[in-house]
């Protein structure tokens, strides 16, 4: 198959693998030689990515899932340690996960494409983006043509994101908090607010507002997710205001109301209760007032 591949993809692969040799892919900048399969960094991931599951996801945002699903690839481990993580069985390591090299990961992408999904959705890619791009080169060479989605927790290195410029079609970051206290206590990342602001700004700079085709499917752009937390409506308001003022009021924001106590949340009285319906309704009202002003 004679396929033209963006030369920037090869350049990004080489640059990211170089960053993996003394790892500084994420803001932790652990300096671990992951190219030699050292696993003593924060994410505890070595040379190869761990894949927990792959499937056509029907429950992502409508422009992503469409009617045939978003081709999600869930990677194990994470560069954050959210005490309320809804996917803690994956993010904190999964004994049943499959470790994949670049060829195997490329095959997963191509298999998903053959199944009819609308896009390839990399879930928790931050700590394995070098491995992803390495595999994406192979997949593009073999005919992968779907848009790719970078679905992260928002704790992304600005330097790494700049290497990806022009190669990611859709950015789908979480924007968890603008509170340093919250970030330190519940995410183990006191610098999360500053990191997330820079990351979301860069993502918006690269891809702009969400664009869809004639069928309503996302082709490019930014979608920001924000999980509303119990008793944290002021933080939600600050995040929405920041996005409106520093990116664009037209940015697509998914204000999510599915918080429930998970993982270690029961250890914190303020996180032990599910989100009250009235709080979520207030969050939606804030979104309407701020993003549609």
N, C-alpha and C positions, 0 to 999 in steps of 0.2 A: 504494500500500500504506500503510495507516494503522498505523504502528508506534509504540509508546510507548518512548521512549529515556530512560534515566536522566539527569536534568539534570546530575548530577555529571560526566558524560562531557563535556558542553560546557564546564563550568567547568575541568576538567582540561586539555582541549585549549587553552584560552586561556592558562592558567597556564604550560603547558609551552612553548608557542610563544613566550611572553614570555621564558622562560629561554633560549630558543634565540637570541635577539637579541644577547645577550652570554653565550655558552654556558656554562652551569653545570649541564648535565644530569647529568654524571658527576662523580666526585670529582676529576678533573683540573682542572675549573673554568677552562678555557682563556680564556674571555672573548671568544671569536671571534664576530663577527656572522654567524652561519650563516643567518639569515633572508635576508641579502643574498648568500648562496651563497659566503661565504668558506670556504676549505678548508684553512686553515693551523693548525687545531687538532690535537690529538694523534691524533684518529681520522681526520683528513683527509677528513671528510665535510661537504658543504655543506647546502644547503636541502633536498635530496631524498634519500631513502634509496636505497641500492643493494641490489638483490636478486640473490643468486647462484643460487638454485634454490628451487623449491616442489614439494612432492610429499607423498603419503600415506606417512608414515614407519612401516615395520613394526617398527623396532628400538628404539623408545623403551621406557620402563618399561611393563609390561603394562597398568596402569590407563589409560595414555595411548594406546597403540597399539591396544589391543583387537584386533579382527579386521579392521577396515577402515583402520587406520592413523591416526596423528596428523598433522594438516594443517600440516606444517612450512613456515615461510618463513625461509630462511637469509639474513640480512643480511650485507653485506660490511663490512669494517673492524671495529675493536674498540678499546675503551678500555684494554686490557691489551696487553702484548707478551710473551707466554709463549714462552720459548725452546724449549719442547718441544711447541708447539701442533700438535694433530693435524689441524686444519683451516686451516693457515697459508696455503694457496692462496686461501682466502676471507678470513681475518682480516687479512691483510696487503695486501689489495686484489686485485680480480679483474677483469682487462681485459674479460672477457666478461659481466660483471654488467650487469644492466638497471637504470637509474635510473628510479624511479617517483614520480609525484606522488600526492597523496592519493586521487584517483579511481581511478588504476590499482592502487594498493595495496588499496583497498577491493574492487575487482573480483577481485583474487587471492583474498582471503578468501572472497568469495561463490562463486567457482569451486570452491575447495576444499570448501566446505560442500555444494555440489551434487554433488561427487564421492563424498560419503558418509563423509568422515572424522569422527572423534569429537570433535575440538576444533581450534582454531587455535593453533598453536605458534610463537611468535615467538622465533627463535633468534638470540642476540646482539643483544638489543633496547636495551641500555643507552644507547648513543649516538644512537639514532634513536627514542626513545620518544615524543618530541613528534610526529614524523611518523606513528608507529603510531597514537597516539590520535586524531590528526587524521583518519586514514583509518578508524579504528574507528567514529567518529561516523557517517560516511557509510554504512559497512557495516551498522551497527545500524539506521539509518534505512531501509535497503533489505531488512531482514529477517534479518540475521545473528543467530542465536540460540545458537550453540555456545559452550561455555566457552572462555575464552582462557587461554593458558599463557605466562608470562613466564620464559623459559629463558635465564638469564644466567650470567656468570662469577663472580657474587657481589661484583663491584666496583661497587656501586650506591650512589648518593647517598641519604642518609636523607631529605633534603628532597624529592627527586624521588619517592621511594617513597611518602611521605606524601600526595602529590598523587594517587597511584593508588589510595588506600584505597577499597575497595568496587567497584573496576572490574576488577581482576584476579581470576580465579577460582582459578587454580593457579599457585603460584610454584615454579620448578624451578631453584634456584641451585646453582652449584658452590660448594664450600667447599674451596679448594685448599690452604691452609696457615695455620698460626698462628705460623709462624716469620718474623720480620721479615727475617732474613738471607736465607732462601729467597726471600721475596717480592721483595726488592730485587734479588737476583742473577738470578732466573729469570723474574720477572713485570714487572720495571721499575716496581714499585709497593711501596715499603717500608711504606706505610701500609695495605696490603691486609688484614692480620689484623684491625686495628681497624675498618676499613670493613666487612669481611665480617661481623664479629660484630654490628655495629649493623644491617646490612642484613638478615641472617637473623632477628634478633630482631624487626625491624619486619614482615617477611613473615609470621612466625609469629603475631604480634599481629593482623595483618589477616585471615588465612585459617584459622589453627589447624591441627589435625591433618588428614591426608588423609581425605576422605570419598568414598565410591563409591556407585554406584546398585546396583540388584538384579542387574545383569549384570557388576558388578565394574569399571565404568568410572569414572574420576575425575570428580567434579563440582566439587570445591573442595579447598583445602588446600595444605600444604607438602610437597614432596619435595626432600630435599637430596642432591646428588651429591658424592661424594668420590673422586677418582682416586688410587689408592695409588701412591706413587712409590718407586723403588728406594732402599733404605736409609733410609726415612723413616717407619718404623712408629711411632716415638715421636710424630711429628707427627699421624699418623692417630689414635693413642690420645687425644691431647690434644683433637683436634677432636670426636671422638665424646663424650668426657667433657663438653666444653663444651656441646654440643647437649643432652645429657641433663640437665645441671644448669641451663641457662639458658633452654631452651625446654621440652622434655618428653621423657621416655624413649620415648614412643610416636611420636615424629616418624619418618616414613618416610625412611630413609637408604639410598641405593644406593651401596654400596662397590664401586667399579669396578676391575677388574683388567686392563684392556686397554692399559695403558701400553706404548708402544714408542717407541724413539728416532725423533723426527721433527723437521723444520725445522732448528733450530740445535743440537739436543741432542748431536750428534757432537762439538761443540766443548768439551763438558764431560765429563771422564772419568767422573764420578759418574752421568751420565745416558745414557751410551753403550750400556748394556746393557738389554735388556727386563726387565720385572719378573719375578722368579723366582716360580714357582708356590708355593713354600713361604711366601714373604712374603705372597702374597695370602691363602693359607689362614690365616695368623696374623692378618691384618687382619680376616677374616671372624669369627674367634674373638673378637677384641677387640670387634667389633660386638655379637656375641651376649652377651658378658659385661657390656658397659656399657649397651647399649640395652634389654636384656631383664632387667636386674637387679631 
